[in-house]
Amino acid sequence: MPRVRDVVSLLAINPNTVLKAYRELEHKGLVAGRPGQGTFVEATLGEVALPELTTLRRSLLGWLATADAAGLDEDAMVALFTSTVRDFREHRAGSTVRRGAVGQTEGVA
């Protein structure tokens, strides 16, 4: 992986942000830091059994069982899931815009 210094200069972001991101990648087992050598990729998301993914998968399987019991076929499940993801993204994008606007207003006085 690129050195923290290189990422900071390339993206013009705070070094602490980059260090925090690298630490999180190490915590997840995706990279490993080697003193004096750098940070190296150890695994990809497909190779790591992240606890979050396991929990989400279990939850999704429960939802699918409920949808099946309600009589939805595979196409209906996919359509419902897809439309819900779209609504979620639109709502999240709208919330971000509103929060930004409120924050700007609060800073003016």
SEGU-73798 format. One record per residue: residue in one letter; x, y, z of N, C-alpha, C in turn; residue number from 1. Coordinates in nm, 3 decimals. Layout:
+------+---------+---------+---------+---------+---------+---------+---------+---------+---------+------+
! resn !    n.c1 !    n.c2 !    n.c3 !   ca.c1 !   ca.c2 !   ca.c3 !    c.c1 !    c.c2 !    c.c3 ! resi !
+------+---------+---------+---------+---------+---------+---------+---------+---------+---------+------+
!    A !       X !       Y !       Z !       X !       Y !       Z !       X !       Y !       Z !  NUM !
...
+------+---------+---------+---------+---------+---------+---------+---------+---------+---------+------+
//
This chain:
+------+---------+---------+---------+---------+---------+---------+---------+---------+---------+------+
! resn !    n.c1 !    n.c2 !    n.c3 !   ca.c1 !   ca.c2 !   ca.c3 !    c.c1 !    c.c2 !    c.c3 ! resi !
+------+---------+---------+---------+---------+---------+---------+---------+---------+---------+------+
!    M !   0.086 !  -0.117 !   0.000 !   0.000 !   0.000 !   0.000 !   0.090 !   0.123 !   0.000 !    1 !
!    P !   0.037 !   0.235 !  -0.048 !   0.118 !   0.356 !  -0.047 !   0.148 !   0.402 !   0.095 !    2 !
!    R !   0.258 !   0.473 !   0.110 !   0.293 !   0.526 !   0.241 !   0.190 !   0.631 !   0.281 !    3 !
!    V !   0.171 !   0.645 !   0.411 !   0.076 !   0.743 !   0.463 !   0.110 !   0.882 !   0.408 !    4 !
!    R !   0.235 !   0.917 !   0.408 !   0.280 !   1.048 !   0.358 !   0.236 !   1.068 !   0.214 !    5 !
!    D !   0.247 !   0.963 !   0.131 !   0.208 !   0.975 !  -0.010 !   0.058 !   0.994 !  -0.025 !    6 !
!    V !  -0.021 !   0.920 !   0.054 !  -0.166 !   0.933 !   0.048 !  -0.208 !   1.073 !   0.091 !    7 !
!    V !  -0.147 !   1.123 !   0.198 !  -0.179 !   1.256 !   0.249 !  -0.152 !   1.362 !   0.144 !    8 !
!    S !  -0.036 !   1.355 !   0.079 !  -0.004 !   1.458 !  -0.020 !  -0.089 !   1.444 !  -0.146 !    9 !
!    L !  -0.120 !   1.321 !  -0.186 !  -0.201 !   1.299 !  -0.305 !  -0.345 !   1.344 !  -0.287 !   10 !
!    L !  -0.404 !   1.312 !  -0.170 !  -0.545 !   1.341 !  -0.146 !  -0.568 !   1.469 !  -0.066 !   11 !
!    A !  -0.462 !   1.527 !  -0.014 !  -0.472 !   1.649 !   0.067 !  -0.569 !   1.631 !   0.183 !   12 !
!    I !  -0.547 !   1.524 !   0.261 !  -0.630 !   1.499 !   0.378 !  -0.541 !   1.488 !   0.501 !   13 !
!    N !  -0.603 !   1.490 !   0.615 !  -0.532 !   1.486 !   0.742 !  -0.459 !   1.352 !   0.759 !   14 !
!    P !  -0.334 !   1.353 !   0.801 !  -0.259 !   1.229 !   0.822 !  -0.326 !   1.135 !   0.922 !   15 !
!    N !  -0.394 !   1.192 !   1.023 !  -0.463 !   1.108 !   1.121 !  -0.575 !   1.027 !   1.056 !   16 !
!    T !  -0.639 !   1.083 !   0.956 !  -0.745 !   1.012 !   0.884 !  -0.688 !   0.890 !   0.813 !   17 !
!    V !  -0.576 !   0.908 !   0.749 !  -0.512 !   0.797 !   0.678 !  -0.464 !   0.691 !   0.776 !   18 !
!    L !  -0.403 !   0.734 !   0.885 !  -0.355 !   0.639 !   0.987 !  -0.471 !   0.559 !   1.046 !   19 !
!    K !  -0.582 !   0.627 !   1.070 !  -0.700 !   0.559 !   1.125 !  -0.752 !   0.455 !   1.025 !   20 !
!    A !  -0.756 !   0.491 !   0.898 !  -0.802 !   0.398 !   0.795 !  -0.710 !   0.277 !   0.786 !   21 !
!    Y !  -0.580 !   0.300 !   0.790 !  -0.485 !   0.190 !   0.785 !  -0.501 !   0.099 !   0.906 !   22 !
!    R !  -0.522 !   0.159 !   1.024 !  -0.542 !   0.078 !   1.146 !  -0.668 !  -0.007 !   1.134 !   23 !
!    E !  -0.773 !   0.052 !   1.079 !  -0.899 !  -0.023 !   1.061 !  -0.878 !  -0.140 !   0.965 !   24 !
!    L !  -0.805 !  -0.118 !   0.858 !  -0.774 !  -0.227 !   0.764 !  -0.693 !  -0.337 !   0.832 !   25 !
!    E !  -0.600 !  -0.297 !   0.918 !  -0.522 !  -0.397 !   0.994 !  -0.612 !  -0.473 !   1.090 !   26 !
!    H !  -0.701 !  -0.401 !   1.158 !  -0.793 !  -0.464 !   1.252 !  -0.881 !  -0.568 !   1.182 !   27 !
!    K !  -0.921 !  -0.539 !   1.060 !  -1.005 !  -0.631 !   0.983 !  -0.924 !  -0.747 !   0.923 !   28 !
!    G !  -0.791 !  -0.741 !   0.935 !  -0.708 !  -0.848 !   0.881 !  -0.680 !  -0.837 !   0.733 !   29 !
!    L !  -0.708 !  -0.720 !   0.677 !  -0.689 !  -0.702 !   0.533 !  -0.547 !  -0.661 !   0.497 !   30 !
!    V !  -0.480 !  -0.589 !   0.588 !  -0.342 !  -0.547 !   0.564 !  -0.259 !  -0.574 !   0.689 !   31 !
!    A !  -0.128 !  -0.572 !   0.671 !  -0.037 !  -0.587 !   0.784 !   0.078 !  -0.488 !   0.767 !   32 !
!    G !   0.107 !  -0.416 !   0.875 !   0.219 !  -0.323 !   0.872 !   0.347 !  -0.395 !   0.911 !   33 !
!    R !   0.454 !  -0.366 !   0.838 !   0.585 !  -0.423 !   0.868 !   0.679 !  -0.306 !   0.894 !   34 !
!    P !   0.725 !  -0.291 !   1.019 !   0.810 !  -0.176 !   1.052 !   0.929 !  -0.163 !   0.957 !   35 !
!    G !   0.946 !  -0.043 !   0.907 !   1.057 !  -0.015 !   0.817 !   1.036 !  -0.058 !   0.674 !   36 !
!    Q !   0.927 !  -0.132 !   0.647 !   0.902 !  -0.181 !   0.511 !   0.775 !  -0.121 !   0.451 !   37 !
!    G !   0.672 !  -0.103 !   0.531 !   0.547 !  -0.048 !   0.481 !   0.428 !  -0.131 !   0.523 !   38 !
!    T !   0.317 !  -0.108 !   0.455 !   0.192 !  -0.179 !   0.481 !   0.159 !  -0.264 !   0.360 !   39 !
!    F !   0.129 !  -0.391 !   0.384 !   0.108 !  -0.485 !   0.275 !  -0.030 !  -0.550 !   0.284 !   40 !
!    V !  -0.091 !  -0.569 !   0.168 !  -0.222 !  -0.634 !   0.161 !  -0.204 !  -0.781 !   0.196 !   41 !
!    E !  -0.286 !  -0.827 !   0.291 !  -0.280 !  -0.966 !   0.336 !  -0.398 !  -1.047 !   0.283 !   42 !
!    A !  -0.512 !  -0.981 !   0.262 !  -0.632 !  -1.052 !   0.219 !  -0.727 !  -0.953 !   0.153 !   43 !
!    T !  -0.826 !  -1.005 !   0.085 !  -0.931 !  -0.921 !   0.027 !  -1.060 !  -0.947 !   0.104 !   44 !
!    L !  -1.159 !  -0.865 !   0.079 !  -1.286 !  -0.884 !   0.150 !  -1.345 !  -1.022 !   0.126 !   45 !
!    G !  -1.326 !  -1.077 !   0.008 !  -1.378 !  -1.209 !  -0.023 !  -1.308 !  -1.319 !   0.054 !   46 !
!    E !  -1.187 !  -1.292 !   0.101 !  -1.110 !  -1.392 !   0.174 !  -1.128 !  -1.384 !   0.324 !   47 !
!    V !  -1.184 !  -1.275 !   0.372 !  -1.196 !  -1.253 !   0.516 !  -1.342 !  -1.271 !   0.556 !   48 !
!    A !  -1.364 !  -1.355 !   0.657 !  -1.499 !  -1.374 !   0.710 !  -1.524 !  -1.266 !   0.814 !   49 !
!    L !  -1.572 !  -1.151 !   0.770 !  -1.596 !  -1.041 !   0.861 !  -1.718 !  -1.070 !   0.948 !   50 !
!    P !  -1.708 !  -1.049 !   1.078 !  -1.823 !  -1.074 !   1.165 !  -1.946 !  -0.996 !   1.123 !   51 !
!    E !  -1.926 !  -0.875 !   1.072 !  -2.040 !  -0.794 !   1.029 !  -2.116 !  -0.862 !   0.915 !   52 !
!    L !  -2.040 !  -0.919 !   0.821 !  -2.104 !  -0.985 !   0.707 !  -2.182 !  -1.108 !   0.751 !   53 !
!    T !  -2.128 !  -1.182 !   0.846 !  -2.196 !  -1.301 !   0.897 !  -2.328 !  -1.261 !   0.962 !   54 !
!    T !  -2.325 !  -1.158 !   1.043 !  -2.447 !  -1.111 !   1.109 !  -2.549 !  -1.060 !   1.008 !   55 !
!    L !  -2.502 !  -0.983 !   0.911 !  -2.593 !  -0.932 !   0.808 !  -2.654 !  -1.045 !   0.725 !   56 !
!    R !  -2.572 !  -1.144 !   0.693 !  -2.622 !  -1.257 !   0.614 !  -2.730 !  -1.332 !   0.691 !   57 !
!    R !  -2.708 !  -1.354 !   0.820 !  -2.807 !  -1.423 !   0.903 !  -2.938 !  -1.345 !   0.906 !   58 !
!    S !  -2.926 !  -1.214 !   0.920 !  -3.044 !  -1.129 !   0.923 !  -3.118 !  -1.133 !   0.790 !   59 !
!    L !  -3.042 !  -1.128 !   0.681 !  -3.102 !  -1.132 !   0.548 !  -3.171 !  -1.267 !   0.522 !   60 !
!    L !  -3.111 !  -1.375 !   0.567 !  -3.174 !  -1.507 !   0.552 !  -3.307 !  -1.512 !   0.627 !   61 !
!    G !  -3.311 !  -1.450 !   0.745 !  -3.437 !  -1.443 !   0.820 !  -3.542 !  -1.364 !   0.744 !   62 !
!    W !  -3.499 !  -1.252 !   0.683 !  -3.592 !  -1.172 !   0.604 !  -3.645 !  -1.252 !   0.486 !   63 !
!    L !  -3.555 !  -1.326 !   0.418 !  -3.597 !  -1.407 !   0.303 !  -3.697 !  -1.514 !   0.344 !   64 !
!    A !  -3.675 !  -1.575 !   0.459 !  -3.770 !  -1.676 !   0.508 !  -3.906 !  -1.614 !   0.534 !   65 !
!    T !  -3.907 !  -1.494 !   0.591 !  -4.033 !  -1.424 !   0.617 !  -4.103 !  -1.389 !   0.486 !   66 !
!    A !  -4.026 !  -1.341 !   0.389 !  -4.083 !  -1.306 !   0.258 !  -4.139 !  -1.430 !   0.189 !   67 !
!    D !  -4.068 !  -1.541 !   0.201 !  -4.115 !  -1.667 !   0.142 !  -4.245 !  -1.711 !   0.208 !   68 !
!    A !  -4.251 !  -1.701 !   0.339 !  -4.373 !  -1.740 !   0.412 !  -4.491 !  -1.650 !   0.376 !   69 !
!    A !  -4.459 !  -1.525 !   0.336 !  -4.565 !  -1.432 !   0.296 !  -4.612 !  -1.457 !   0.153 !   70 !
!    G !  -4.544 !  -1.550 !   0.084 !  -4.587 !  -1.587 !  -0.050 !  -4.512 !  -1.518 !  -0.163 !   71 !
!    L !  -4.406 !  -1.444 !  -0.133 !  -4.330 !  -1.379 !  -0.238 !  -4.240 !  -1.480 !  -0.309 !   72 !
!    D !  -4.237 !  -1.473 !  -0.442 !  -4.143 !  -1.558 !  -0.516 !  -4.011 !  -1.484 !  -0.528 !   73 !
!    E !  -3.911 !  -1.546 !  -0.591 !  -3.777 !  -1.486 !  -0.598 !  -3.779 !  -1.350 !  -0.667 !   74 !
!    D !  -3.853 !  -1.337 !  -0.776 !  -3.858 !  -1.209 !  -0.847 !  -3.919 !  -1.100 !  -0.760 !   75 !
!    A !  -4.023 !  -1.132 !  -0.686 !  -4.086 !  -1.034 !  -0.598 !  -3.992 !  -0.993 !  -0.485 !   76 !
!    M !  -3.917 !  -1.090 !  -0.433 !  -3.819 !  -1.059 !  -0.327 !  -3.712 !  -0.964 !  -0.379 !   77 !
!    V !  -3.660 !  -0.995 !  -0.497 !  -3.556 !  -0.911 !  -0.556 !  -3.611 !  -0.771 !  -0.583 !   78 !
!    A !  -3.732 !  -0.762 !  -0.636 !  -3.792 !  -0.631 !  -0.664 !  -3.812 !  -0.551 !  -0.537 !   79 !
!    L !  -3.860 !  -0.615 !  -0.431 !  -3.882 !  -0.546 !  -0.304 !  -3.749 !  -0.499 !  -0.245 !   80 !
!    F !  -3.650 !  -0.587 !  -0.247 !  -3.519 !  -0.552 !  -0.193 !  -3.458 !  -0.435 !  -0.272 !   81 !
!    T !  -3.463 !  -0.445 !  -0.403 !  -3.405 !  -0.341 !  -0.489 !  -3.472 !  -0.206 !  -0.468 !   82 !
!    S !  -3.605 !  -0.205 !  -0.462 !  -3.675 !  -0.077 !  -0.442 !  -3.648 !  -0.021 !  -0.303 !   83 !
!    T !  -3.632 !  -0.107 !  -0.205 !  -3.602 !  -0.062 !  -0.069 !  -3.462 !  -0.003 !  -0.061 !   84 !
!    V !  -3.366 !  -0.066 !  -0.128 !  -3.229 !  -0.012 !  -0.132 !  -3.230 !   0.125 !  -0.199 !   85 !
!    R !  -3.303 !   0.138 !  -0.309 !  -3.312 !   0.266 !  -0.379 !  -3.373 !   0.373 !  -0.288 !   86 !
!    D !  -3.483 !   0.339 !  -0.220 !  -3.547 !   0.434 !  -0.128 !  -3.451 !   0.473 !  -0.015 !   87 !
!    F !  -3.378 !   0.377 !   0.036 !  -3.282 !   0.402 !   0.143 !  -3.175 !   0.501 !   0.098 !   88 !
!    R !  -3.121 !   0.476 !  -0.021 !  -3.016 !   0.566 !  -0.072 !  -3.069 !   0.706 !  -0.096 !   89 !
!    E !  -3.190 !   0.716 !  -0.151 !  -3.249 !   0.848 !  -0.175 !  -3.273 !   0.921 !  -0.044 !   90 !
!    H !  -3.323 !   0.849 !   0.056 !  -3.349 !   0.909 !   0.187 !  -3.218 !   0.953 !   0.252 !   91 !
!    R !  -3.116 !   0.867 !   0.243 !  -2.986 !   0.901 !   0.302 !  -2.925 !   1.022 !   0.232 !   92 !
!    A !  -2.934 !   1.028 !   0.101 !  -2.880 !   1.142 !   0.026 !  -2.956 !   1.269 !   0.063 !   93 !
!    G !  -3.086 !   1.260 !   0.079 !  -3.165 !   1.375 !   0.118 !  -3.133 !   1.421 !   0.258 !   94 !
!    S !  -3.109 !   1.327 !   0.350 !  -3.073 !   1.363 !   0.487 !  -2.939 !   1.432 !   0.491 !   95 !
!    T !  -2.844 !   1.389 !   0.410 !  -2.711 !   1.449 !   0.407 !  -2.720 !   1.593 !   0.358 !   96 !
!    V !  -2.801 !   1.616 !   0.255 !  -2.816 !   1.750 !   0.201 !  -2.880 !   1.841 !   0.305 !   97 !
!    R !  -2.986 !   1.793 !   0.371 !  -3.053 !   1.874 !   0.472 !  -2.961 !   1.904 !   0.589 !   98 !
!    R !  -2.885 !   1.804 !   0.636 !  -2.792 !   1.827 !   0.747 !  -2.689 !   1.930 !   0.710 !   99 !
!    G !  -2.635 !   1.922 !   0.588 !  -2.536 !   2.019 !   0.544 !  -2.592 !   2.160 !   0.541 !  100 !
!    A !  -2.715 !   2.172 !   0.492 !  -2.777 !   2.304 !   0.484 !  -2.801 !   2.360 !   0.624 !  101 !
!    V !  -2.848 !   2.278 !   0.717 !  -2.872 !   2.324 !   0.852 !  -2.740 !   2.364 !   0.917 !  102 !
!    G !  -2.635 !   2.284 !   0.898 !  -2.505 !   2.316 !   0.955 !  -2.452 !   2.449 !   0.905 !  103 !
!    Q !  -2.477 !   2.479 !   0.776 !  -2.431 !   2.605 !   0.721 !  -2.508 !   2.721 !   0.781 !  104 !
!    T !  -2.637 !   2.702 !   0.803 !  -2.720 !   2.807 !   0.860 !  -2.679 !   2.833 !   1.005 !  105 !
!    E !  -2.652 !   2.727 !   1.079 !  -2.615 !   2.743 !   1.219 !  -2.485 !   2.820 !   1.234 !  106 !
!    G !  -2.393 !   2.805 !   1.137 !  -2.266 !   2.871 !   1.146 !  -2.273 !   3.020 !   1.116 !  107 !
!    V !  -2.386 !   3.067 !   1.063 !  -2.402 !   3.208 !   1.028 !  -2.486 !   3.277 !   1.133 !  108 !
!    A !  -2.429 !   3.378 !   1.201 !  -2.509 !   3.451 !   1.299 !  -2.441 !   3.577 !   1.342 !  109 !
+------+---------+---------+---------+---------+---------+---------+---------+---------+---------+------+
//
